[in-house]
Each structure stands twice: as structure tokens, then as C-alpha cells.
Amino acid sequence: MANYIKALLVDDLPPGSMKTVRVGGKSIAMANVDGEVFAIDDTCSHAECSLGSEGFIDGNVVTCGCHGATFDVTNGKVMSMPAVTDVASYSVKIVGQDVLIAL
């Protein structure tokens, strides 16, 4: 069974926004896409830039602010170069006002 850890509150992540949180010793990029919350590794697989802090979100696509690689925040899959390696994605659930992720 997955171990869910509180990452933030629902109100901390309005629809259309993204932010970096530190959970269980990992930096995680949290994204709210039309009211649904997703979590992926915060570090771009191309140049180790922060996706949540330096990236730009448009729908379910985050663009790395360093070199323009894009990822699908719903599953961590690379959508465009220069990145060629996916980033990990994590299960998310909301309990009351708490956003929890499984690490």
C-alpha cells in the first residue's frame, strides 16, 4: 500500500497553477489542471532545472524555463526535446483540504 504524505493545502494551488514542494526529502512539482492535482519530479531530466518554480504551465503541459523541454504533468512523459527522458509521476489524493502524494 502506498504511503501518502501531505504536500500542501488545496487552496495553496489554484487551477492553472504550479509550484514546487518538498515532501519526503524530494522536490515535487505540483500542478492543478482544471481542478485536478498532479505531481511529478520537479527536476527537468534534461538540465536539472526546477519545473515547478522555473517552468510555465499551459493546460497539462509544463515547459521547462531553462531550455524549453515540455512534459505532460498528468504522467511525467516527455512531449518535446531537448529532454528525452520522462520524469517520475506520483499518485495524488485529496482528503478534506489536504493534498496528499504517494512516494
N, CA, C and O of each residue as an XYZ file, in Angstrom:
412
protein
N       0.841     -1.188      0.000
C       0.000      0.000      0.000
C       0.883      1.248      0.000
O       1.898      1.299      0.695
N       0.497      2.228     -0.766
C       1.274      3.459     -0.899
C       1.237      4.267      0.391
O       0.237      4.275      1.109
N       2.338      4.942      0.671
C       2.433      5.818      1.825
C       2.170      7.256      1.362
O       3.018      7.868      0.713
N       0.999      7.787      1.696
C       0.639      9.145      1.283
C       1.126     10.146      2.320
O       0.987      9.936      3.525
N       1.700     11.237      1.830
C       2.245     12.290      2.680
C       1.617     13.614      2.268
O       1.446     13.890      1.081
N       1.273     14.436      3.267
C       0.686     15.746      2.977
C       1.718     16.634      2.285
O       2.841     16.797      2.762
N       1.308     17.206      1.145
C       2.189     18.078      0.373
C       1.824     19.549      0.537
O       2.699     20.405      0.663
N       0.524     19.833      0.534
C       0.048     21.208      0.656
C      -1.461     21.197      0.856
O      -2.080     20.136      0.931
N      -2.043     22.379      0.941
C      -3.497     22.529      1.046
C      -4.077     22.833     -0.326
O      -3.407     23.429     -1.170
N      -5.303     22.429     -0.548
C      -5.987     22.668     -1.826
C      -5.912     24.146     -2.213
O      -5.642     24.473     -3.369
N      -6.149     25.035     -1.251
C      -6.155     26.474     -1.537
C      -4.780     27.029     -1.919
O      -4.685     28.134     -2.452
N      -3.716     26.266     -1.647
C      -2.360     26.707     -1.991
C      -2.039     26.529     -3.476
O      -1.007     26.999     -3.955
N      -2.937     25.841     -4.206
C      -2.656     25.523     -5.605
C      -3.914     25.744     -6.455
O      -4.612     24.786     -6.786
N      -4.207     27.003     -6.809
C      -5.406     27.292     -7.604
C      -5.332     26.672     -9.004
O      -4.237     26.395     -9.492
N      -6.465     26.452     -9.649
C      -6.471     25.914    -11.012
C      -5.562     26.743    -11.933
O      -5.554     27.973    -11.890
N      -4.799     26.023    -12.764
C      -3.895     26.687    -13.711
C      -2.553     27.055    -13.129
O      -1.756     27.721    -13.790
N      -2.282     26.634    -11.896
C      -1.012     26.995    -11.274
C      -0.146     25.772    -11.017
O      -0.602     24.630    -11.078
N       1.118     26.053    -10.729
C       2.091     25.012    -10.451
C       3.062     25.544     -9.417
O       3.387     26.732     -9.415
N       3.531     24.657     -8.525
C       4.523     25.076     -7.538
C       5.358     23.887     -7.120
O       4.967     22.734     -7.299
N       6.517     24.191     -6.559
C       7.412     23.169     -6.047
C       7.202     23.016     -4.552
O       7.110     24.001     -3.820
N       7.126     21.759     -4.107
C       7.044     21.452     -2.677
C       8.127     20.433     -2.349
O       8.600     19.710     -3.226
N       8.506     20.383     -1.107
C       9.490     19.394     -0.635
C       8.737     18.396      0.227
O       8.166     18.761      1.255
N       8.733     17.133     -0.192
C       7.991     16.089      0.502
C       8.867     14.847      0.595
O       9.397     14.377     -0.412
N       9.019     14.318      1.801
C       9.789     13.092      1.971
C      11.187     13.179      1.413
O      11.716     12.189      0.907
N      11.803     14.360      1.496
C      13.165     14.544      1.003
C      13.273     14.741     -0.498
O      14.380     14.802     -1.034
N      12.133     14.842     -1.189
C      12.134     15.026     -2.645
C      11.520     16.370     -3.012
O      10.627     16.864     -2.325
N      12.008     16.956     -4.102
C      11.369     18.140     -4.664
C      10.348     17.663     -5.688
O      10.681     16.946     -6.632
N       9.100     18.075     -5.483
C       7.988     17.632     -6.312
C       7.309     18.860     -6.918
O       7.051     19.841     -6.222
N       7.023     18.798     -8.210
C       6.256     19.855     -8.881
C       4.789     19.449     -8.825
O       4.407     18.394     -9.332
N       3.975     20.291     -8.207
C       2.540     20.043     -8.084
C       1.822     20.970     -9.060
O       2.138     22.157     -9.136
N       0.862     20.435     -9.804
C       0.122     21.219    -10.794
C      -1.372     20.999    -10.630
O      -1.822     19.882    -10.375
N      -2.137     22.074    -10.779
C      -3.594     21.997    -10.751
C      -4.089     22.254    -12.176
O      -3.987     23.364    -12.699
N      -4.626     21.195    -12.788
C      -5.144     21.276    -14.156
C      -6.657     21.157    -14.083
O      -7.190     20.067    -13.880
N      -7.345     22.275    -14.248
C      -8.812     22.308    -14.217
C      -9.389     21.661    -12.967
O     -10.395     20.954    -13.036
N      -8.754     21.902    -11.822
C      -9.252     21.394    -10.548
C      -8.731     20.030    -10.150
O      -9.007     19.567     -9.044
N      -7.981     19.371    -11.029
C      -7.377     18.081    -10.695
C      -5.885     18.299    -10.450
O      -5.210     18.963    -11.235
N      -5.377     17.731     -9.351
C      -3.991     17.967     -8.948
C      -3.108     16.790     -9.359
O      -3.476     15.626     -9.201
N      -1.928     17.130     -9.894
C      -0.960     16.136    -10.340
C       0.399     16.438     -9.713
O       0.679     17.572     -9.324
N       1.240     15.405     -9.621
C       2.575     15.558     -9.038
C       3.597     14.819     -9.900
O       3.415     13.652    -10.247
N       4.679     15.529    -10.238
C       5.794     14.927    -10.974
C       7.095     15.382    -10.312
O       7.101     16.327     -9.523
N       8.206     14.695    -10.643
C       9.501     15.164    -10.156
C       9.698     16.603    -10.594
O       9.339     16.976    -11.711
N      10.265     17.402     -9.719
C      10.446     18.820    -10.003
C      11.612     19.091    -10.941
O      11.642     20.131    -11.600
N      12.559     18.187    -11.014
C      13.776     18.440    -11.773
C      13.647     17.964    -13.213
O      13.385     16.787    -13.462
N      13.833     18.880    -14.164
C      13.825     18.538    -15.585
C      14.900     17.495    -15.858
O      16.022     17.605    -15.364
N      14.557     16.495    -16.636
C      15.507     15.418    -16.940
C      16.597     15.841    -17.929
O      17.547     15.093    -18.158
N      16.468     17.018    -18.506
C      17.474     17.494    -19.450
C      18.593     18.271    -18.772
O      19.767     17.935    -18.929
N      18.237     19.315    -18.013
C      19.285     20.192    -17.488
C      19.138     20.497    -16.001
O      19.713     21.463    -15.500
N      18.374     19.679    -15.306
C      18.227     19.806    -13.861
C      17.726     21.176    -13.414
O      18.211     21.720    -12.422
N      16.768     21.730    -14.132
C      16.104     22.962    -13.738
C      14.794     22.609    -13.042
O      14.233     21.538    -13.275
N      14.312     23.499    -12.196
C      13.044     23.276    -11.489
C      11.867     23.506    -12.431
O      11.714     24.586    -13.001
N      11.038     22.475    -12.588
C       9.838     22.621    -13.418
C       8.773     23.443    -12.700
O       8.109     24.272    -13.322
N       8.605     23.224    -11.403
C       7.560     23.908    -10.651
C       7.849     25.367    -10.384
O       6.927     26.180    -10.326
N       9.121     25.715    -10.219
C       9.490     27.099     -9.895
C       9.888     27.914    -11.119
O       9.601     29.109    -11.196
N      10.556     27.262    -12.084
C      11.068     27.979    -13.251
C      10.288     27.685    -14.526
O      10.504     28.328    -15.553
N       9.374     26.707    -14.460
C       8.624     26.311    -15.643
C       7.354     27.118    -15.839
O       6.980     27.937    -15.000
N       6.700     26.869    -16.967
C       5.461     27.555    -17.333
C       4.422     26.498    -17.661
O       4.688     25.593    -18.452
N       3.243     26.602    -17.066
C       2.208     25.602    -17.302
C       1.122     26.164    -18.210
O       0.697     27.311    -18.064
N       0.686     25.334    -19.146
C      -0.410     25.676    -20.051
C      -1.231     24.401    -20.221
O      -0.809     23.473    -20.911
N      -2.391     24.359    -19.598
C      -3.184     23.134    -19.596
C      -2.441     22.063    -18.830
O      -2.086     22.263    -17.669
N      -2.198     20.914    -19.473
C      -1.474     19.833    -18.813
C       0.003     19.780    -19.212
O       0.689     18.803    -18.910
N       0.493     20.811    -19.880
C       1.879     20.835    -20.364
C       2.702     21.853    -19.578
O       2.339     23.024    -19.475
N       3.824     21.376    -19.023
C       4.767     22.285    -18.387
C       5.978     22.408    -19.297
O       6.513     21.413    -19.787
N       6.400     23.654    -19.513
C       7.593     23.945    -20.315
C       8.705     24.346    -19.378
O       8.547     25.262    -18.570
N       9.829     23.664    -19.481
C      10.981     23.995    -18.649
C      11.480     25.387    -19.005
O      11.663     25.711    -20.178
N      11.697     26.197    -17.994
C      12.140     27.568    -18.202
C      13.583     27.693    -18.647
O      14.003     28.774    -19.059
N      14.355     26.619    -18.575
C      15.772     26.692    -18.961
C      15.997     26.499    -20.458
O      16.645     27.325    -21.100
N      15.462     25.406    -21.016
C      15.736     25.096    -22.424
C      14.504     24.728    -23.236
O      14.627     24.366    -24.407
N      13.309     24.812    -22.636
C      12.087     24.630    -23.404
C      11.570     23.212    -23.565
O      10.608     23.000    -24.303
N      12.176     22.224    -22.897
C      11.618     20.872    -22.952
C      10.221     20.906    -22.348
O       9.958     21.686    -21.433
N       9.326     20.066    -22.855
C       7.972     20.028    -22.319
C       7.636     18.637    -21.803
O       8.113     17.624    -22.315
N       6.788     18.623    -20.760
C       6.361     17.388    -20.110
C       4.863     17.454    -19.866
O       4.303     18.532    -19.668
N       4.221     16.297    -19.881
C       2.811     16.168    -19.526
C       2.755     15.998    -18.010
O       3.270     15.012    -17.481
N       2.136     16.946    -17.304
C       2.101     16.875    -15.841
C       1.194     15.759    -15.332
O       1.261     15.408    -14.154
N       0.352     15.196    -16.190
C      -0.539     14.130    -15.744
C       0.174     12.787    -15.617
O      -0.303     11.893    -14.918
N       1.333     12.641    -16.302
C       2.023     11.355    -16.261
C       3.558     11.452    -16.321
O       4.236     10.428    -16.247
N       4.106     12.654    -16.453
C       5.556     12.843    -16.478
C       6.229     12.556    -17.805
O       7.456     12.601    -17.897
N       5.446     12.260    -18.839
C       6.025     11.904    -20.144
C       6.605     13.128    -20.853
O       6.029     14.216    -20.817
N       7.765     12.928    -21.501
C       8.374     13.978    -22.318
C       7.478     14.220    -23.524
O       6.998     13.281    -24.158
N       7.261     15.494    -23.829
C       6.469     15.849    -25.004
C       7.323     16.487    -26.091
O       6.966     16.444    -27.268
N       8.461     17.085    -25.700
C       9.357     17.663    -26.707
C      10.774     17.760    -26.171
O      11.008     17.826    -24.965
N      11.710     17.767    -27.109
C      13.128     17.885    -26.791
C      13.430     19.313    -26.322
O      12.629     20.216    -26.563
N      14.558     19.529    -25.665
C      15.724     18.677    -25.657
C      15.685     17.511    -24.657
O      16.579     16.666    -24.702
N      14.709     17.428    -23.771
C      14.626     16.283    -22.866
C      14.225     15.037    -23.654
O      13.423     15.110    -24.585
N      14.792     13.898    -23.269
C      14.432     12.624    -23.901
C      13.982     11.594    -22.868
O      13.510     10.515    -23.229
N      14.129     11.927    -21.580
C      13.776     11.010    -20.501
C      12.587     11.562    -19.725
O      12.578     12.729    -19.332
N      11.586     10.716    -19.508
C      10.424     11.107    -18.711
C      10.852     11.421    -17.282
O      11.924     11.005    -16.842
N      10.007     12.159    -16.559
C      10.192     12.357    -15.123
C       9.142     11.509    -14.403
O       8.094     11.196    -14.966
N       9.429     11.146    -13.172
C       8.503     10.315    -12.403
C       7.226     11.086    -12.095
O       7.250     12.301    -11.899
N       6.121     10.367    -12.056
C       4.860     10.969    -11.620
C       4.399     10.215    -10.376
O       4.781      9.065    -10.158
N       3.579     10.870     -9.570
C       3.163     10.323     -8.287
C       1.649     10.380     -8.152
O       0.998     11.296     -8.654
N       1.110      9.398     -7.474
C      -0.321      9.360     -7.196
C      -0.675     10.470     -6.216
O       0.053     10.723     -5.256
N      -1.800     11.128     -6.471
C      -2.270     12.232     -5.636
C      -3.693     11.936     -5.189
O      -4.501     11.427     -5.965
N      -3.996     12.257     -3.934
C      -5.382     12.214     -3.477
C      -5.627     13.401     -2.566
O      -4.716     13.924     -1.925
N      -6.889     13.810     -2.528
C      -7.282     14.941     -1.691
C      -8.191     14.421     -0.591
O      -9.179     13.734     -0.851
N      -7.840     14.760      0.636
C      -8.624     14.381      1.808
C      -8.959     15.675      2.535
O      -8.085     16.302      3.133
N     -10.212     16.069      2.484
C     -10.593     17.364      3.063
C      -9.903     18.471      2.294
O     -10.101     18.610      1.087
N      -9.097     19.258      2.982
C      -8.335     20.325      2.347
C      -6.874     19.942      2.081
O      -6.117     20.735      1.522
N      -6.477     18.723      2.483
C      -5.101     18.275      2.324
C      -4.881     17.593      0.975
O      -5.665     16.741      0.556
N      -3.796     17.988      0.305
C      -3.366     17.319     -0.913
C      -2.241     16.371     -0.511
O      -1.210     16.804      0.004
N      -2.444     15.082     -0.748
C      -1.501     14.051     -0.350
C      -0.894     13.415     -1.591
O      -1.570     13.236     -2.604
N       0.400     13.073     -1.502
C       1.032     12.349     -2.598
C       1.674     11.077     -2.060
O       2.123     11.020     -0.916
N       1.705     10.059     -2.919
C       2.311      8.787     -2.564
C       3.741      8.756     -3.071
O       3.994      8.961     -4.258
N       4.670      8.499     -2.168
C       6.074      8.395     -2.559
C       6.531      6.951     -2.452
O       7.689      6.647     -2.737
